Amino acid sequence: MINVEIAVVPVGTSSTSISDFVAESEKALGKYPDLSYKITAMSTEIEGKNIEEIFEVLKQMHLAQINKGASRVQTSIRIDDRRDKENTMSEKVASVRAKI
């Protein structure tokens, strides 16, 4: 299972609020039904099995904010591509919580 964390942040908009821009990225993500995701306050976590599909959605999430009118977009991506064991995001969290 491949787990990704992405934060797409528009820079140079006319407001300090960025939720309209973030919503555009989330709409792009919603077009990929084979991917599971969770929106958090600072980023979005995505889970899937196909690396090509994941890279495509990351690109679309980035471009969504440019298409909305952001002059500049900063995107941070972290990828955990574990191939020896299928492990979902919730299983990872449960494993840590069990040890607390």
C-alpha positions as protocol buffer text, in pm:
chain_id: "A"
residue {
  index: 1
  type: MET
  ca { x: 0 y: 0 z: 0 }
}
residue {
  index: 2
  type: ILE
  ca { x: 124 y: 347 z: -85 }
}
residue {
  index: 3
  type: ASN
  ca { x: 58 y: 630 z: 159 }
}
residue {
  index: 4
  type: VAL
  ca { x: 108 y: 992 z: 62 }
}
residue {
  index: 5
  type: GLU
  ca { x: 83 y: 1319 z: 247 }
}
residue {
  index: 6
  type: ILE
  ca { x: 37 y: 1629 z: 34 }
}
residue {
  index: 7
  type: ALA
  ca { x: 1 y: 1996 z: 123 }
}
residue {
  index: 8
  type: VAL
  ca { x: -80 y: 2230 z: -164 }
}
residue {
  index: 9
  type: VAL
  ca { x: -58 y: 2596 z: -64 }
}
residue {
  index: 10
  type: PRO
  ca { x: -133 y: 2892 z: -289 }
}
residue {
  index: 11
  type: VAL
  ca { x: 93 y: 3193 z: -248 }
}
residue {
  index: 12
  type: GLY
  ca { x: 10 y: 3549 z: -347 }
}
residue {
  index: 13
  type: THR
  ca { x: -367 y: 3534 z: -336 }
}
residue {
  index: 14
  type: SER
  ca { x: -574 y: 3835 z: -237 }
}
residue {
  index: 15
  type: SER
  ca { x: -672 y: 3681 z: 99 }
}
residue {
  index: 16
  type: THR
  ca { x: -513 y: 3506 z: 396 }
}
residue {
  index: 17
  type: SER
  ca { x: -786 y: 3241 z: 368 }
}
residue {
  index: 18
  type: ILE
  ca { x: -691 y: 2956 z: 136 }
}
residue {
  index: 19
  type: SER
  ca { x: -987 y: 2719 z: 184 }
}
residue {
  index: 20
  type: ASP
  ca { x: -1134 y: 2797 z: -161 }
}
residue {
  index: 21
  type: PHE
  ca { x: -805 y: 2695 z: -322 }
}
residue {
  index: 22
  type: VAL
  ca { x: -767 y: 2384 z: -104 }
}
residue {
  index: 23
  type: ALA
  ca { x: -1124 y: 2285 z: -198 }
}
residue {
  index: 24
  type: GLU
  ca { x: -1024 y: 2287 z: -566 }
}
residue {
  index: 25
  type: SER
  ca { x: -743 y: 2042 z: -493 }
}
residue {
  index: 26
  type: GLU
  ca { x: -981 y: 1819 z: -297 }
}
residue {
  index: 27
  type: LYS
  ca { x: -1229 y: 1822 z: -587 }
}
residue {
  index: 28
  type: ALA
  ca { x: -952 y: 1699 z: -816 }
}
residue {
  index: 29
  type: LEU
  ca { x: -875 y: 1419 z: -568 }
}
residue {
  index: 30
  type: GLY
  ca { x: -1242 y: 1323 z: -556 }
}
residue {
  index: 31
  type: LYS
  ca { x: -1225 y: 1223 z: -924 }
}
residue {
  index: 32
  type: TYR
  ca { x: -1010 y: 921 z: -831 }
}
residue {
  index: 33
  type: PRO
  ca { x: -1247 y: 667 z: -668 }
}
residue {
  index: 34
  type: ASP
  ca { x: -977 y: 401 z: -624 }
}
residue {
  index: 35
  type: LEU
  ca { x: -788 y: 623 z: -379 }
}
residue {
  index: 36
  type: SER
  ca { x: -880 y: 661 z: -13 }
}
residue {
  index: 37
  type: TYR
  ca { x: -806 y: 992 z: 152 }
}
residue {
  index: 38
  type: LYS
  ca { x: -838 y: 1193 z: 469 }
}
residue {
  index: 39
  type: ILE
  ca { x: -837 y: 1571 z: 486 }
}
residue {
  index: 40
  type: THR
  ca { x: -656 y: 1712 z: 789 }
}
residue {
  index: 41
  type: ALA
  ca { x: -606 y: 2069 z: 909 }
}
residue {
  index: 42
  type: MET
  ca { x: -262 y: 2095 z: 747 }
}
residue {
  index: 43
  type: SER
  ca { x: -255 y: 1842 z: 464 }
}
residue {
  index: 44
  type: THR
  ca { x: -431 y: 1554 z: 292 }
}
residue {
  index: 45
  type: GLU
  ca { x: -337 y: 1189 z: 338 }
}
residue {
  index: 46
  type: ILE
  ca { x: -393 y: 962 z: 39 }
}
residue {
  index: 47
  type: GLU
  ca { x: -380 y: 584 z: 18 }
}
residue {
  index: 48
  type: GLY
  ca { x: -367 y: 368 z: -293 }
}
residue {
  index: 49
  type: LYS
  ca { x: -205 y: 76 z: -472 }
}
residue {
  index: 50
  type: ASN
  ca { x: -111 y: 228 z: -809 }
}
residue {
  index: 51
  type: ILE
  ca { x: 187 y: 466 z: -804 }
}
residue {
  index: 52
  type: GLU
  ca { x: 105 y: 607 z: -1149 }
}
residue {
  index: 53
  type: GLU
  ca { x: -247 y: 698 z: -1038 }
}
residue {
  index: 54
  type: ILE
  ca { x: -110 y: 858 z: -722 }
}
residue {
  index: 55
  type: PHE
  ca { x: 142 y: 1070 z: -913 }
}
residue {
  index: 56
  type: GLU
  ca { x: -134 y: 1177 z: -1153 }
}
residue {
  index: 57
  type: VAL
  ca { x: -365 y: 1290 z: -872 }
}
residue {
  index: 58
  type: LEU
  ca { x: -80 y: 1478 z: -702 }
}
residue {
  index: 59
  type: LYS
  ca { x: -21 y: 1668 z: -1026 }
}
residue {
  index: 60
  type: GLN
  ca { x: -393 y: 1740 z: -1066 }
}
residue {
  index: 61
  type: MET
  ca { x: -419 y: 1867 z: -707 }
}
residue {
  index: 62
  type: HIS
  ca { x: -129 y: 2105 z: -771 }
}
residue {
  index: 63
  type: LEU
  ca { x: -266 y: 2228 z: -1103 }
}
residue {
  index: 64
  type: ALA
  ca { x: -615 y: 2280 z: -959 }
}
residue {
  index: 65
  type: GLN
  ca { x: -493 y: 2578 z: -758 }
}
residue {
  index: 66
  type: ILE
  ca { x: -307 y: 2727 z: -1053 }
}
residue {
  index: 67
  type: ASN
  ca { x: -622 y: 2685 z: -1264 }
}
residue {
  index: 68
  type: LYS
  ca { x: -819 y: 2865 z: -990 }
}
residue {
  index: 69
  type: GLY
  ca { x: -588 y: 3165 z: -1029 }
}
residue {
  index: 70
  type: ALA
  ca { x: -302 y: 3123 z: -784 }
}
residue {
  index: 71
  type: SER
  ca { x: 7 y: 3292 z: -924 }
}
residue {
  index: 72
  type: ARG
  ca { x: 232 y: 3064 z: -722 }
}
residue {
  index: 73
  type: VAL
  ca { x: 174 y: 2728 z: -554 }
}
residue {
  index: 74
  type: GLN
  ca { x: 400 y: 2549 z: -308 }
}
residue {
  index: 75
  type: THR
  ca { x: 341 y: 2174 z: -287 }
}
residue {
  index: 76
  type: SER
  ca { x: 500 y: 1944 z: -30 }
}
residue {
  index: 77
  type: ILE
  ca { x: 474 y: 1569 z: -79 }
}
residue {
  index: 78
  type: ARG
  ca { x: 583 y: 1275 z: 137 }
}
residue {
  index: 79
  type: ILE
  ca { x: 549 y: 920 z: 4 }
}
residue {
  index: 80
  type: ASP
  ca { x: 562 y: 595 z: 199 }
}
residue {
  index: 81
  type: ASP
  ca { x: 572 y: 313 z: -59 }
}
residue {
  index: 82
  type: ARG
  ca { x: 589 y: -10 z: 138 }
}
residue {
  index: 83
  type: ARG
  ca { x: 583 y: -320 z: -82 }
}
residue {
  index: 84
  type: ASP
  ca { x: 659 y: -602 z: 165 }
}
residue {
  index: 85
  type: LYS
  ca { x: 332 y: -569 z: 357 }
}
residue {
  index: 86
  type: GLU
  ca { x: -8 y: -418 z: 287 }
}
residue {
  index: 87
  type: ASN
  ca { x: -74 y: -172 z: 566 }
}
residue {
  index: 88
  type: THR
  ca { x: -351 y: 90 z: 562 }
}
residue {
  index: 89
  type: MET
  ca { x: -331 y: 435 z: 718 }
}
residue {
  index: 90
  type: SER
  ca { x: -569 y: 334 z: 996 }
}
residue {
  index: 91
  type: GLU
  ca { x: -368 y: 18 z: 1068 }
}
residue {
  index: 92
  type: LYS
  ca { x: -53 y: 229 z: 1105 }
}
residue {
  index: 93
  type: VAL
  ca { x: -226 y: 462 z: 1349 }
}
residue {
  index: 94
  type: ALA
  ca { x: -372 y: 167 z: 1544 }
}
residue {
  index: 95
  type: SER
  ca { x: -27 y: 11 z: 1575 }
}
residue {
  index: 96
  type: VAL
  ca { x: 112 y: 326 z: 1736 }
}
residue {
  index: 97
  type: ARG
  ca { x: -189 y: 374 z: 1963 }
}
residue {
  index: 98
  type: ALA
  ca { x: -158 y: 16 z: 2087 }
}
residue {
  index: 99
  type: LYS
  ca { x: 194 y: 96 z: 2203 }
}
residue {
  index: 100
  type: ILE
  ca { x: 102 y: 412 z: 2392 }
}
